[in-house]
C-alpha cells in the first residue's frame, strides 16, 4: 500500500479524521509525532517518533528509509510543523513544496507582501524598539498557532513588560512582530486555494473575542450578522485571492482571520494554511457540499479541483453558532458530560469532547470542547449556548508533585 505521512504534535493535527479519509482511499497512514504514547498511534499502520524541536530533517528521512517508507504525500494541519511539511515535500518531490508557502511561515513576510501589493495599510514592525504606535498587538513572528503568546499592549511600558516576561519564560530570543491594533469586529473566513484563487466558503463573526490574549471566546456567528463584517469578509477575501495569485499558491486550504471597523476599514489579522477547528468541518460541509478534511487530503495528493464559486459565505442562511470551551488551569481535563448528552440539548447539532486533554501552558488556546448550535435569532442562540455550558460537567486535575 502507498504510504501517506500524517504530522502530529502534542496529540494535535486532526489525525483521526485524516486517517479515516486515507483508509477510504486505500492508502496507508503513517503517523509522525513527538509522543511515544500518542493517542492516535494505534489508528495508523506505523508510528515514527520525531522530536520536532531538537531533531533535523535527515533524522526523519533516515527513519523513514530504514522502515522502507516511501511517502506519496504528507498531511499536516499544524502551523508549527509547516516548515517540516515543506521540507519533506521538497525532499521527496511531493505536492506542497511550492516556494510561495514559505512566505506564509512568517507573519512579517506576509505583512510586507500585503503592503507591497497595496492590500494593507496596517502599521507593523519586527523591532519592538522602533514601535511608536499604540495600542498594538505583539506576538511571535513565526509559529504562533493557537494564539500562542499573543498580547495586546497599550503603551511602551506594557511592551517592555511583555519582553521581560518572555525572557523569564526562557523565550527572550523569540522573533516578534508588533502590529497596529485595529478596533472593530474580528471575523474568520475558510476556503481552498486552487491555481492562485481563494474560494471563501464559510465566514464567521466573533462578537465575544478575548481582546487581551486574542483567544476565541463565546460564540462564532455564521454567517456574520453585522453589515460592516459582511463587507469586510468580501473585501478581505478578494485581497487574499490577490496575495495567493502573487505567491502562485495552489492546492492549499486557508483559515483567515480579519478585522473590520464600522467605517469600512478591513485588515488581515492572521492567515493560517490549514482548515479551522473541528466544528468548522460540518459548518462548511452542509452549505458547500465540500468536506474540508477530504479536500485537504486531496490537496496533499495534489489533485483537488474547484468549480467556480458556489457559496456566498455571507449570504442569508440559518444562524449557526460555533463555540469552543477553553481550560483555564494547568492539568488534565476530565469530562463527565458526553457528546450524546450535549446533542440532546435544544439546537445542538454537533459536539466534540476531548476527555483527558492535557493543559501544559496557558500561553495558548486550550480548547477541550467544541459544539455547534442553531437558532432563529442571536438571542435564542445565546440562550441555547448558556444551556449547554450549564449542563457541562468537568474538572481539571493536576499531576501530583514528585
Phi and psi in degrees as a GROMACS rama.xvg file:
@    title "Ramachandran Plot"
@    xaxis  label "Phi"
@    yaxis  label "Psi"
@TYPE xy
-78.466  135.991  UNK-2
-96.5351  139.756  UNK-3
-123.838  127.088  UNK-4
-80.5743  138.017  UNK-5
-121.351  119.586  UNK-6
-86.1244  141.213  UNK-7
-146.913  148.359  UNK-8
-143.338  132.286  UNK-9
54.5306  39.6267  UNK-10
66.5087  14.7536  UNK-11
-108.997  165.228  UNK-12
127.853  10.2351  UNK-13
62.3245  36.5107  UNK-14
-64.8345  -50.814  UNK-15
-57.0035  -51.743  UNK-16
-65.2303  -32.5048  UNK-17
-66.0727  -41.4464  UNK-18
-59.8015  -44.1085  UNK-19
-59.7873  -42.7957  UNK-20
-69.5781  -36.6432  UNK-21
-67.1646  -42.7418  UNK-22
-64.0786  -35.2995  UNK-23
-63.8372  -23.7501  UNK-24
-92.2222  -0.41718  UNK-25
76.3111  25.5457  UNK-26
-104.396  157.76  UNK-27
-100.779  110.3  UNK-28
-79.2932  130.986  UNK-29
-121.654  117.165  UNK-30
-84.2359  130.531  UNK-31
-116.233  112.188  UNK-32
-148.052  172.885  UNK-33
-99.6613  -0.0506157  UNK-34
-117.516  123.199  UNK-35
-59.4908  -33.7157  UNK-36
-102.414  32.3277  UNK-37
-48.3616  131.686  UNK-38
-65.5718  -16.6257  UNK-39
-102.813  3.99534  UNK-40
-63.4768  -36.3096  UNK-41
-76.2598  -10.8322  UNK-42
-79.334  -18.2436  UNK-43
-104.821  163.115  UNK-44
-79.1077  -21.2968  UNK-45
-152.95  157.559  UNK-46
-138.375  119.509  UNK-47
-112.443  123.482  UNK-48
-79.0555  141.136  UNK-49
-150.128  124.418  UNK-50
-86.5402  99.5852  UNK-51
-63.0584  -24.9506  UNK-52
-88.6924  -23.6602  UNK-53
-121.665  -18.2893  UNK-54
-98.0336  171.783  UNK-55
-122.017  177.429  UNK-56
-59.8166  -45.5054  UNK-57
-56.7149  -33.8216  UNK-58
-62.0597  -40.9351  UNK-59
-71.596  -46.8429  UNK-60
-64.596  -33.7114  UNK-61
-64.0258  -42.8749  UNK-62
-64.566  -40.1559  UNK-63
-65.3872  -43.9151  UNK-64
-62.6622  -40.4006  UNK-65
-64.3087  -27.8575  UNK-66
-93.4756  1.42351  UNK-67
71.3844  27.9326  UNK-68
-93.2586  114.977  UNK-69
-116.474  92.3545  UNK-70
-70.3163  148.867  UNK-71
-103.656  -9.44297  UNK-72
-166.008  161.663  UNK-73
-131.05  129.02  UNK-74
-105.558  121.137  UNK-75
-141.886  121.124  UNK-76
-114.394  20.2702  UNK-77
-118.558  125.789  UNK-78
-57.7346  -39.2935  UNK-79
-61.8557  -25.5911  UNK-80
-103.184  7.8721  UNK-81
-60.6174  -39.2422  UNK-82
-58.8203  -38.2642  UNK-83
-65.4232  -41.8498  UNK-84
-61.2907  -44.074  UNK-85
-64.7654  -41.3014  UNK-86
-64.6312  -43.4165  UNK-87
-66.5177  -42.849  UNK-88
-60.8894  -39.7465  UNK-89
-66.7251  -44.2236  UNK-90
-61.7977  -42.4639  UNK-91
-98.3888  0.989446  UNK-92
68.2247  41.6614  UNK-93
-101.209  163.652  UNK-94
-58.6756  147.52  UNK-95
101.974  12.0701  UNK-96
-102.733  8.2421  UNK-97
-61.5359  139.586  UNK-98
-61.2539  -31.0743  UNK-99
-60.2742  -24.3236  UNK-100
-65.9838  -26.5117  UNK-101
-62.8921  -29.8499  UNK-102
-63.3124  -36.9773  UNK-103
-69.1496  -13.8374  UNK-104
-72.2699  -19.92  UNK-105
-122.599  122.085  UNK-106
-65.5849  -29.925  UNK-107
-67.5362  -44.3213  UNK-108
-64.3225  -37.2916  UNK-109
-63.01  -46.3663  UNK-110
-59.8332  -44.022  UNK-111
-63.8297  -41.0696  UNK-112
-69.5672  -40.4425  UNK-113
-60.8658  -42.0798  UNK-114
-66.3053  -43.7155  UNK-115
-62.7147  -31.6469  UNK-116
-85.9432  0.706687  UNK-117
72.5222  25.9145  UNK-118
-99.8078  -6.87876  UNK-119
-151.994  141.582  UNK-120
-114.273  14.6726  UNK-121
-69.6632  134.343  UNK-122
-78.1193  142.008  UNK-123
-157.71  162.699  UNK-124
-155.069  141.007  UNK-125
-90.145  1.74908  UNK-126
-124.394  104.319  UNK-127
-55.5051  -27.3739  UNK-128
-67.4355  -19.2566  UNK-129
-99.3084  0.656021  UNK-130
-74.0018  124.987  UNK-131
-129.154  22.22  UNK-132
-125.931  127.341  UNK-133
-141.722  150.041  UNK-134
-68.5009  158.004  UNK-135
-139.154  162.775  UNK-136
-109.863  127.326  UNK-137
-116.973  138.2  UNK-138
-162.271  164.472  UNK-139
-60.2793  138.734  UNK-140
-72.9098  -20.23  UNK-141
-130.518  144.832  UNK-142
53.0568  58.3951  UNK-143
-113.712  38.7164  UNK-144
-58.8811  157.105  UNK-145
59.8782  31.7116  UNK-146
54.0803  35.423  UNK-147
-66.2984  124.853  UNK-148
61.9963  26.061  UNK-149
-86.5861  135.923  UNK-150
-141.935  146.726  UNK-151
-92.7642  134.623  UNK-152
-125.601  135.012  UNK-153
-103.178  -7.69142  UNK-154
-160.309  164.724  UNK-155
-55.1872  -38.2648  UNK-156
-61.1571  -37.504  UNK-157
-69.4234  -35.0344  UNK-158
-65.6785  -43.3752  UNK-159
-63.7423  -39.6258  UNK-160
-63.3814  -38.8328  UNK-161
-62.4994  -43.2345  UNK-162
-64.8054  -39.9385  UNK-163
-63.5538  -37.8704  UNK-164
-63.4543  -42.0911  UNK-165
-60.5155  -40.0756  UNK-166
-62.3862  -41.8319  UNK-167
-62.0863  -31.8866  UNK-168
-80.5206  -2.77963  UNK-169
80.0433  20.1261  UNK-170
-119.069  29.1219  UNK-171
-64.8056  -19.9121  UNK-172
-92.3314  8.1069  UNK-173
-64.1117  128.253  UNK-174
-73.5756  130.485  UNK-175
-114.859  156.122  UNK-176
-129.19  135.406  UNK-177
-113.915  124.712  UNK-178
-120.35  147.737  UNK-179
-56.8424  134.055  UNK-180
-82.8236  123.949  UNK-181
-103.221  115.488  UNK-182
-66.7736  159.677  UNK-183
133.091  -152.534  UNK-184
-118.994  131.239  UNK-185
-85.2807  150.393  UNK-186
-147.14  167.315  UNK-187
-124.686  153.621  UNK-188
-139.52  133.112  UNK-189
-121.749  144.752  UNK-190
170.559  168.387  UNK-191
-87.042  158.488  UNK-192
-115.306  123.001  UNK-193
-130.726  123.02  UNK-194
51.8167  44.1938  UNK-195
80.3819  5.07294  UNK-196
-113.793  125.975  UNK-197
-87.5346  127.533  UNK-198
-110.962  96.1986  UNK-199
-70.4603  128.763  UNK-200
-114.26  -30.5019  UNK-201
-143.04  131.493  UNK-202
-127.548  142.645  UNK-203
-137.725  145.96  UNK-204
-102.923  137.067  UNK-205
-110.888  83.1348  UNK-206
-75.3763  -13.5666  UNK-207
-116.901  23.6862  UNK-208
-58.1923  141.562  UNK-209
-73.4392  103.245  UNK-210
-76.1805  -13.5129  UNK-211
-85.5519  -50.1357  UNK-212
-98.0264  -7.50844  UNK-213
57.2354  41.5351  UNK-214
-94.1355  147.885  UNK-215
-61.8532  141.406  UNK-216
-152.489  144.561  UNK-217
71.0356  -142.552  UNK-218
-101.134  138.95  UNK-219
-103.029  109.574  UNK-220
-86.3761  128.857  UNK-221
-126.014  126.199  UNK-222
-74.81  170.756  UNK-223
-56.3493  145.782  UNK-224
-101.238  -20.8044  UNK-225
-98.0385  141.32  UNK-226
-60.6478  -40.4246  UNK-227
-68.3997  -26.6071  UNK-228
-74.4914  -42.2934  UNK-229
-58.7177  -44.6617  UNK-230
-63.8321  -38.3312  UNK-231
-64.8932  -38.0458  UNK-232
-60.1872  -46.165  UNK-233
-63.5107  -45.0149  UNK-234
-65.3596  -44.5975  UNK-235
-69.4694  -36.7702  UNK-236
-60.104  -40.9349  UNK-237
-67.106  -39.4624  UNK-238
-63.463  -41.8966  UNK-239
-65.4852  -36.8123  UNK-240
-62.1783  -41.9667  UNK-241
-62.3959  -42.5238  UNK-242
-61.7145  -44.9095  UNK-243
-61.938  -40.3465  UNK-244
-64.2906  -41.3246  UNK-245
-63.6939  -38.7056  UNK-246
-85.4401  -3.20842  UNK-247
55.7332  45.1134  UNK-248
-80.4181  147.647  UNK-249
-154.602  152.915  UNK-250
55.549  55.848  UNK-251
-144.253  141.774  UNK-252
-106.218  136.411  UNK-253
-120.174  135.448  UNK-254
-110.935  109.095  UNK-255
-108.836  137.9  UNK-256
-117.68  134.063  UNK-257
-136.671  176.073  UNK-258
-143.451  138.229  UNK-259
-132.9  139.21  UNK-260
-99.1169  161.523  UNK-261
-66.8621  -22.0862  UNK-262
-89.369  8.31442  UNK-263
101.472  5.99348  UNK-264
-89.0634  133.2  UNK-265
-129.066  136.36  UNK-266
-137.807  152.24  UNK-267
-72.0768  136.278  UNK-268
-100.859  -51.8217  UNK-269
-146.674  154.534  UNK-270
-134.157  117.627  UNK-271
-117.606  124.823  UNK-272
-83.0468  60.6662  UNK-273
-167.193  163.509  UNK-274
-66.2342  160.252  UNK-275
-65.9054  -178.305  UNK-276
-66.7289  174.228  UNK-277
-50.0992  -40.6195  UNK-278
-70.2309  -15.8256  UNK-279
-70.0082  -27.3919  UNK-280
-60.7722  -56.7563  UNK-281
-66.8275  -31.061  UNK-282
-65.0239  -30.8744  UNK-283
-80.4856  -40.8944  UNK-284
-63.2707  -41.976  UNK-285
-62.8476  -50.2811  UNK-286
-79.748  -27.5919  UNK-287
-100.775  -22.2931  UNK-288
77.9311  4.42158  UNK-289
-103.865  124.271  UNK-290
-85.4643  112.41  UNK-291
-58.2421  -36.4209  UNK-292
-70.5047  -43.8382  UNK-293
-60.7036  -41.5771  UNK-294
-63.4182  -40.6393  UNK-295
-64.4121  -39.7491  UNK-296
-62.3438  -45.1461  UNK-297
-60.2664  -40.4895  UNK-298
-64.1254  -40.5888  UNK-299
-62.4058  -28.8585  UNK-300
-88.3741  -6.47047  UNK-301
75.7697  29.2877  UNK-302
-130.115  13.4698  UNK-303
-76.0451  137.131  UNK-304
-123.805  155.341  UNK-305
-139.532  126.459  UNK-306
-76.7935  168.154  UNK-307
-52.722  156.116  UNK-308
-43.9676  125.89  UNK-309
-107.994  -22.3007  UNK-310
-126.096  136.315  UNK-311
-95.4381  108.02  UNK-312
-68.0481  -12.0956  UNK-313
-117.245  14.57  UNK-314
-73.6479  171.369  UNK-315
-68.3608  120.441  UNK-316
-145.426  162.963  UNK-317
-57.5654  146.289  UNK-318
-76.5137  127.04  UNK-319
-125.611  138.06  UNK-320
-113.99  127.018  UNK-321
-101.157  125.931  UNK-322
-128.064  132.821  UNK-323
-121.305  133.392  UNK-324
-105.334  128.117  UNK-325
-109.048  139.78  UNK-326
-76.9491  142.641  UNK-327
-118.605  16.7607  UNK-328
-138.247  153.482  UNK-329
-73.5813  144.797  UNK-330
136.732  -160.061  UNK-331
-110.706  129.333  UNK-332
-85.6852  120.928  UNK-333
-112.972  118.182  UNK-334
-113.576  125.67  UNK-335
-88.6819  -28.1694  UNK-336
-76.2822  130.341  UNK-337
-94.1574  166.322  UNK-338
-61.3179  -39.0558  UNK-339
-63.8361  -37.6979  UNK-340
-59.0362  -43.5241  UNK-341
-69.9605  -37.8856  UNK-342
-67.2623  -17.0173  UNK-343
-80.6384  -10.6803  UNK-344
-80.8562  155.493  UNK-345
-57.8702  126.613  UNK-346
81.9448  -9.44638  UNK-347
-75.8472  122.822  UNK-348
-101.145  -45.6018  UNK-349
-136.541  153.895  UNK-350
-151.119  144.543  UNK-351
-136.494  110.753  UNK-352
-105.283  130.455  UNK-353
-110.729  85.9861  UNK-354
-73.2687  134.73  UNK-355
88.3882  11.4963  UNK-356
-58.3708  132.389  UNK-357
-96.6076  123.243  UNK-358
-103.711  105.379  UNK-359
-104.206  -13.7888  UNK-360
-153.623  139.977  UNK-361
-94.464  6.71817  UNK-362
-89.8013  18.8233  UNK-363
-151.427  167.277  UNK-364
-69.7192  135.051  UNK-365
-127.42  80.7596  UNK-366
-93.7293  120.092  UNK-367
-106.694  -3.93466  UNK-368
-148.583  136.419  UNK-369
-132.416  143.508  UNK-370
-149.651  157.337  UNK-371
-118.499  133.55  UNK-372
-128.606  140.53  UNK-373
-113.636  155.908  UNK-374
-163.83  171.807  UNK-375
-90.245  -13.015  UNK-376
-153.702  164.078  UNK-377
-66.2365  -38.7873  UNK-378
-62.9995  -42.0437  UNK-379
-66.095  -37.4512  UNK-380
-61.2022  -45.3797  UNK-381
-63.9956  -37.5713  UNK-382
-64.5312  -40.2681  UNK-383
-69.4527  -37.0794  UNK-384
-62.952  -42.3157  UNK-385
-60.8705  -37.5569  UNK-386
-63.4198  -42.7078  UNK-387
-62.7346  -47.9839  UNK-388
-64.0361  -33.3202  UNK-389
-69.5613  -26.7266  UNK-390
-87.5872  -10.0071  UNK-391
-74.7557  127.475  UNK-392
-121.05  110.887  UNK-393
-151.859  164.932  UNK-394
-145.009  159.795  UNK-395
-116.827  118.718  UNK-396
-104.461  143.883  UNK-397
-100.965  149.926  UNK-398
-74.291  138.714  UNK-399
-64.6123  142.725  UNK-400
-71.1697  140.204  UNK-401
